[in-house]
């Protein structure tokens, strides 16, 4: 039997529960569970299912080059995204990339099934808790656009921005990165122009608005100096 709903989820218990919901409540739909995007590519070569249910973690780490893949995916098959956690920036990115059916991980059975139905009909649907989040985002778009710009910075620039927050002088940052003081100051100037701020204090504000510095404190390994050095774009 053709699998009409593909459940792409790395949490097997949740995926199994989702499949059981489909078996029990959605007539004529047959689910298939996978836990890797590479398997999805193989399936789409052979058949085009009616709906793809994909957990948001699958999109973590997507770079600009991957946006083409996302666009192709959305054009091939209706998608319902299951949001793992209340991450405002991730939700913002999903909406910016055109995903119109989004439910939270702890959504009710009724809303989950309604999401499947709305995806099949290619309509817009957010579970109640996500709808509240989306309304809040609409009132906070400026900060989210700033966060989006920070997200797209290179690891090199993010490292400089973090060290600026730690009051490190340009000469010390340059020594750590293996470049000249002038190079570091050039990157700092470009970031000030990008975010339209007039001084270093403005860059510090950007780092805190975007939660870059907060994220660094929680995950310092993401900004390993060995990954950032020698990658200047100047």
GUGUKE-982022 format. One record per residue (C-alpha): residue number from 1; residue in one letter; chain; x, y, z. Coordinates in Angstrom, 3 decimals, padded with zeros to 6 digits. Example, Ala and Ser with C-alpha at 12.3 -4.5 7.8 and 13.67 -1.06 7.14 Angstrom:
> 1	A	A	012.300	-004.500	007.800
> 2	S	A	013.670	-001.060	007.140
END
This chain:
> 1	X	A	000.000	000.000	000.000
> 2	X	A	001.269	003.488	-000.824
> 3	X	A	002.301	005.445	002.263
> 4	X	A	000.191	008.586	002.099
> 5	X	A	001.576	010.243	005.242
> 6	X	A	005.333	010.334	005.858
> 7	X	A	006.284	010.990	009.492
> 8	X	A	009.856	012.283	009.665
> 9	X	A	010.706	012.375	013.356
> 10	X	A	013.765	011.492	015.445
> 11	X	A	011.670	010.717	018.524
> 12	X	A	010.431	007.148	017.889
> 13	X	A	007.773	007.061	020.618
> 14	X	A	006.122	010.258	019.375
> 15	X	A	006.378	009.079	015.760
> 16	X	A	004.730	005.775	016.649
> 17	X	A	001.947	007.570	018.503
> 18	X	A	001.394	009.793	015.462
> 19	X	A	001.155	006.747	013.197
> 20	X	A	-001.384	005.150	015.540
> 21	X	A	-003.476	008.332	015.445
> 22	X	A	-003.595	008.146	011.664
> 23	X	A	-004.512	004.457	011.687
> 24	X	A	-007.299	005.032	014.188
> 25	X	A	-008.838	008.300	013.028
> 26	X	A	-007.874	009.061	009.424
> 27	X	A	-009.593	006.795	006.939
> 28	X	A	-007.686	005.554	003.885
> 29	X	A	-004.353	007.029	005.043
> 30	X	A	-001.294	004.829	005.501
> 31	X	A	001.649	006.243	007.513
> 32	X	A	005.363	005.550	007.149
> 33	X	A	007.917	006.542	009.821
> 34	X	A	011.450	007.689	008.942
> 35	X	A	014.103	009.425	011.051
> 36	X	A	016.455	010.883	008.406
> 37	X	A	015.951	013.449	005.670
> 38	X	A	018.093	011.359	003.328
> 39	X	A	015.438	008.630	003.482
> 40	X	A	012.836	011.197	002.483
> 41	X	A	014.761	011.993	-000.691
> 42	X	A	014.753	008.299	-001.602
> 43	X	A	010.990	008.017	-001.012
> 44	X	A	010.117	011.080	-003.093
> 45	X	A	011.911	009.578	-006.075
> 46	X	A	009.453	006.650	-006.029
> 47	X	A	006.212	008.260	-004.842
> 48	X	A	004.667	011.551	-003.734
> 49	X	A	002.738	011.066	-000.462
> 50	X	A	-000.249	013.232	000.455
> 51	X	A	001.299	014.845	003.557
> 52	X	A	004.723	015.089	005.179
> 53	X	A	004.808	015.478	008.972
> 54	X	A	008.277	016.683	009.932
> 55	X	A	009.693	017.685	013.302
> 56	X	A	011.321	021.110	013.445
> 57	X	A	014.673	019.688	014.626
> 58	X	A	015.183	018.413	011.077
> 59	X	A	015.688	022.022	009.984
> 60	X	A	018.358	022.854	012.569
> 61	X	A	021.595	024.077	011.039
> 62	X	A	020.107	024.769	007.607
> 63	X	A	022.300	027.132	005.608
> 64	X	A	021.355	029.393	002.689
> 65	X	A	022.184	026.678	000.148
> 66	X	A	019.577	024.398	001.754
> 67	X	A	016.716	026.836	001.140
> 68	X	A	016.426	025.553	-002.430
> 69	X	A	015.823	022.071	-001.021
> 70	X	A	013.129	023.439	001.301
> 71	X	A	011.388	025.208	-001.606
> 72	X	A	011.475	022.052	-003.727
> 73	X	A	010.096	020.034	-000.807
> 74	X	A	007.167	022.410	-000.253
> 75	X	A	006.338	022.415	-003.961
> 76	X	A	006.247	018.620	-004.049
> 77	X	A	004.198	017.790	-000.977
> 78	X	A	002.002	019.503	001.674
> 79	X	A	003.921	019.782	004.947
> 80	X	A	002.911	019.919	008.603
> 81	X	A	005.736	020.958	010.924
> 82	X	A	005.789	019.762	014.534
> 83	X	A	007.565	022.413	016.610
> 84	X	A	009.739	020.804	019.250
> 85	X	A	010.039	023.739	021.596
> 86	X	A	008.929	027.333	021.972
> 87	X	A	011.819	028.881	020.070
> 88	X	A	010.582	032.245	018.742
> 89	X	A	013.371	032.539	016.198
> 90	X	A	012.844	029.048	014.812
> 91	X	A	009.104	029.686	014.509
> 92	X	A	009.891	032.963	012.748
> 93	X	A	012.187	031.153	010.307
> 94	X	A	009.593	028.489	009.548
> 95	X	A	006.974	031.130	008.743
> 96	X	A	009.479	033.155	006.717
> 97	X	A	010.215	030.029	004.675
> 98	X	A	006.539	029.598	003.864
> 99	X	A	005.482	026.733	006.157
> 100	X	A	001.798	027.354	006.774
> 101	X	A	000.771	024.385	008.954
> 102	X	A	002.598	024.282	012.293
> 103	X	A	001.605	022.498	015.509
> 104	X	A	003.432	022.153	018.810
> 105	X	A	004.847	018.888	020.125
> 106	X	A	002.260	018.752	022.938
> 107	X	A	-000.745	019.551	020.737
> 108	X	A	-004.054	017.767	021.319
> 109	X	A	-005.028	014.776	019.175
> 110	X	A	-007.841	016.780	017.615
> 111	X	A	-005.583	019.657	016.609
> 112	X	A	-002.895	017.279	015.296
> 113	X	A	-005.408	015.555	013.025
> 114	X	A	-006.868	018.899	011.960
> 115	X	A	-003.336	019.956	010.991
> 116	X	A	-003.054	016.883	008.746
> 117	X	A	-006.369	017.721	007.112
> 118	X	A	-005.475	021.387	006.606
> 119	X	A	-002.108	020.446	005.101
> 120	X	A	-003.856	018.122	002.641
> 121	X	A	-006.137	020.997	001.662
> 122	X	A	-003.095	023.332	001.409
> 123	X	A	-004.573	025.793	003.907
> 124	X	A	-003.033	027.754	006.772
> 125	X	A	-003.316	026.275	010.269
> 126	X	A	-001.563	026.813	013.591
> 127	X	A	-002.422	024.943	016.778
> 128	X	A	-003.852	027.232	019.465
> 129	X	A	-000.588	027.677	021.365
> 130	X	A	001.343	028.346	018.155
> 131	X	A	-001.292	030.880	017.051
> 132	X	A	-000.708	032.797	020.309
> 133	X	A	003.029	032.736	019.620
> 134	X	A	002.530	033.954	016.054
> 135	X	A	000.448	036.889	017.302
> 136	X	A	003.207	037.791	019.758
> 137	X	A	005.795	037.547	016.981
> 138	X	A	003.829	040.016	014.885
> 139	X	A	004.410	042.579	017.634
> 140	X	A	008.126	041.784	017.837
> 141	X	A	009.183	041.609	014.189
> 142	X	A	011.980	044.172	014.411
> 143	X	A	013.905	042.155	017.009
> 144	X	A	013.358	038.962	015.017
> 145	X	A	014.758	040.543	011.847
> 146	X	A	017.820	041.542	013.867
> 147	X	A	018.137	037.965	015.134
> 148	X	A	017.872	036.710	011.560
> 149	X	A	020.745	038.964	010.475
> 150	X	A	022.875	037.797	013.405
> 151	X	A	022.074	034.155	012.591
> 152	X	A	023.454	034.675	009.082
> 153	X	A	026.767	036.135	010.294
> 154	X	A	029.866	034.014	009.761
> 155	X	A	031.357	032.197	012.787
> 156	X	A	034.251	034.665	012.545
> 157	X	A	031.974	037.693	012.955
> 158	X	A	029.944	036.015	015.696
> 159	X	A	033.161	035.355	017.626
> 160	X	A	034.198	039.011	017.316
> 161	X	A	030.747	040.128	018.455
> 162	X	A	030.886	037.827	021.493
> 163	X	A	034.372	039.038	022.461
> 164	X	A	033.198	042.650	022.115
> 165	X	A	030.481	041.833	024.664
> 166	X	A	033.266	040.575	026.934
> 167	X	A	035.071	043.928	026.552
> 168	X	A	038.033	042.328	024.775
> 169	X	A	040.163	044.920	022.887
> 170	X	A	040.600	044.569	019.116
> 171	X	A	044.299	043.789	019.510
> 172	X	A	043.556	040.762	021.722
> 173	X	A	040.759	039.527	019.434
> 174	X	A	043.130	039.839	016.470
> 175	X	A	045.766	037.782	018.296
> 176	X	A	043.205	035.059	019.072
> 177	X	A	042.010	034.920	015.457
> 178	X	A	045.466	035.087	013.899
> 179	X	A	044.789	038.269	011.956
> 180	X	A	045.748	041.914	012.201
> 181	X	A	044.017	044.444	014.409
> 182	X	A	042.976	046.287	011.237
> 183	X	A	041.200	043.174	009.912
> 184	X	A	039.215	042.764	013.123
> 185	X	A	038.310	046.441	013.121
> 186	X	A	037.211	046.080	009.482
> 187	X	A	034.809	043.290	010.454
> 188	X	A	033.548	045.366	013.371
> 189	X	A	032.884	048.319	011.055
> 190	X	A	031.007	046.109	008.567
> 191	X	A	028.783	044.797	011.376
> 192	X	A	028.080	048.324	012.582
> 193	X	A	026.980	049.219	009.039
> 194	X	A	024.914	046.039	008.710
> 195	X	A	022.981	046.722	011.920
> 196	X	A	022.979	050.507	011.477
> 197	X	A	024.564	051.238	014.855
> 198	X	A	027.027	054.027	015.606
> 199	X	A	029.369	052.464	018.134
> 200	X	A	030.477	049.316	019.954
> 201	X	A	027.708	049.743	022.524
> 202	X	A	025.242	049.360	019.662
> 203	X	A	026.832	046.050	018.673
> 204	X	A	026.587	044.827	022.264
> 205	X	A	022.886	045.684	022.228
> 206	X	A	022.469	043.685	019.001
> 207	X	A	024.180	040.666	020.583
> 208	X	A	021.770	040.757	023.520
> 209	X	A	018.604	041.444	021.478
> 210	X	A	019.401	038.469	019.223
> 211	X	A	020.326	036.343	022.261
> 212	X	A	023.664	035.525	020.612
> 213	X	A	025.551	036.142	023.840
> 214	X	A	023.003	034.208	025.888
> 215	X	A	023.346	031.297	023.475
> 216	X	A	027.128	031.478	023.767
> 217	X	A	026.952	031.242	027.565
> 218	X	A	024.802	028.106	027.227
> 219	X	A	026.801	026.551	024.362
> 220	X	A	030.366	027.944	024.363
> 221	X	A	031.582	025.010	022.269
> 222	X	A	029.633	026.346	019.276
> 223	X	A	032.056	029.254	019.100
> 224	X	A	035.336	027.372	019.356
> 225	X	A	038.186	029.708	018.392
> 226	X	A	039.742	026.961	016.232
> 227	X	A	036.592	026.976	014.057
> 228	X	A	036.595	030.756	013.665
> 229	X	A	040.263	031.594	013.082
> 230	X	A	041.584	032.182	009.564
> 231	X	A	038.102	032.675	008.097
> 232	X	A	038.055	036.439	007.590
> 233	X	A	036.139	037.619	004.510
> 234	X	A	038.256	040.793	004.234
END
